[in-house]
């Protein structure tokens, strides 16, 4: 009974989830050099932490421990930063959610967009 009254009067915070976009609004699409692309790759064998997915921030390898700081540095260089998360099909959902959570913690209310193959084709410049 106490929990019900506590919840009704806001004593217990509620979960709001992770805000993630699959298709960005037109105003969020930045130019090619302005994009922050965070790639999550399937774990490769031969490393001590082979069960951890490998991360690349704009094609540069980054460790899980350094990801938050690297994202903060990239986001501080841009007024309207959008983090595009690109993941391989063999990943666990938890790995992608963990990356999204770190990205959202790097800067409050940063838009996170999941890169689908269709979105990637639409964002890439037309080839001649």
C-alpha positions in Angstrom: 0.0 0.0 0.0 2.8 2.4 0.9 4.5 1.7 -2.5 1.3 2.6 -4.4 1.0 5.9 -2.6 4.7 6.6 -3.0 4.5 5.9 -6.8 1.4 8.1 -7.0 3.1 11.0 -5.4 6.4 10.7 -7.3 8.5 9.2 -4.5 9.6 6.3 -6.8 11.2 7.3 -10.1 9.9 5.5 -13.2 12.0 4.3 -16.1 11.8 6.3 -19.2 13.8 4.0 -21.5 16.2 4.9 -24.2 15.2 7.4 -26.9 16.6 6.0 -30.2 15.7 6.9 -33.8 15.7 4.5 -36.7 15.2 7.2 -39.3 16.5 10.7 -38.6 14.4 13.8 -39.2 15.7 15.8 -42.1 17.2 18.4 -39.8 19.4 15.8 -38.1 21.2 14.7 -41.2 24.6 16.4 -41.2 27.2 16.6 -43.9 29.5 13.7 -44.4 32.5 15.1 -42.5 30.2 16.2 -39.6 28.8 12.7 -38.8 29.8 10.8 -35.6 29.5 7.2 -36.6 30.0 4.6 -33.8 30.5 1.2 -35.3 30.0 -1.9 -33.1 31.7 -5.0 -34.6 31.4 -8.6 -33.7 34.2 -9.9 -31.4 37.3 -11.2 -33.2 39.2 -14.2 -31.8 42.7 -14.0 -30.4 42.2 -11.2 -27.9 42.0 -11.5 -24.2 38.5 -10.0 -24.1 37.3 -11.9 -27.2 33.7 -11.8 -25.9 33.6 -8.0 -26.0 32.5 -6.4 -29.3 35.0 -4.1 -30.9 34.2 -0.4 -31.2 35.2 2.2 -33.8 34.5 5.9 -33.5 34.7 7.4 -37.0 36.8 4.5 -38.2 39.3 4.8 -35.3 39.4 1.9 -32.7 38.3 2.9 -29.2 38.1 0.8 -26.1 34.9 0.4 -24.0 36.6 2.3 -21.2 37.5 5.2 -23.4 34.3 5.4 -25.3 32.5 8.0 -23.1 35.4 10.4 -23.1 36.0 10.0 -26.9 32.3 10.7 -27.6 32.4 13.7 -25.3 35.4 15.1 -27.2 33.7 14.5 -30.6 30.4 16.0 -29.5 32.1 19.0 -28.0 33.4 19.9 -31.5 29.9 20.1 -33.0 27.0 22.3 -32.1 24.3 19.8 -33.2 25.9 16.4 -32.7 24.1 13.3 -33.8 25.5 9.8 -32.9 24.9 7.2 -35.6 25.2 3.7 -34.3 26.1 1.0 -36.8 26.1 -2.6 -35.7 26.7 -6.0 -37.2 24.0 -8.6 -37.3 25.8 -11.1 -34.9 25.7 -8.7 -31.9 23.6 -9.2 -28.9 20.9 -6.5 -28.3 22.5 -5.8 -24.9 25.7 -4.8 -26.6 24.0 -2.2 -28.8 21.9 -0.9 -25.9 25.1 -0.5 -23.8 26.6 1.6 -26.6 23.4 3.7 -26.8 23.4 4.2 -23.0 27.1 5.4 -23.1 26.3 7.7 -26.0 23.4 9.2 -24.2 25.5 9.7 -21.1 28.3 11.4 -23.0 26.0 14.4 -23.6 22.5 15.0 -22.3 19.8 14.5 -24.9 22.1 13.7 -27.8 20.2 12.2 -30.7 21.1 8.6 -31.3 20.2 7.1 -34.7 20.5 3.4 -35.5 22.0 3.0 -38.9 20.0 0.6 -41.0 21.2 -0.5 -44.5 18.5 1.6 -46.1 19.5 4.7 -44.0 23.1 4.1 -44.8 22.4 4.1 -48.6 20.3 7.2 -48.3 23.0 9.1 -46.4 25.9 8.1 -48.6 26.7 10.5 -51.5 25.6 9.4 -54.9 28.2 7.6 -56.9 28.9 8.7 -60.5 
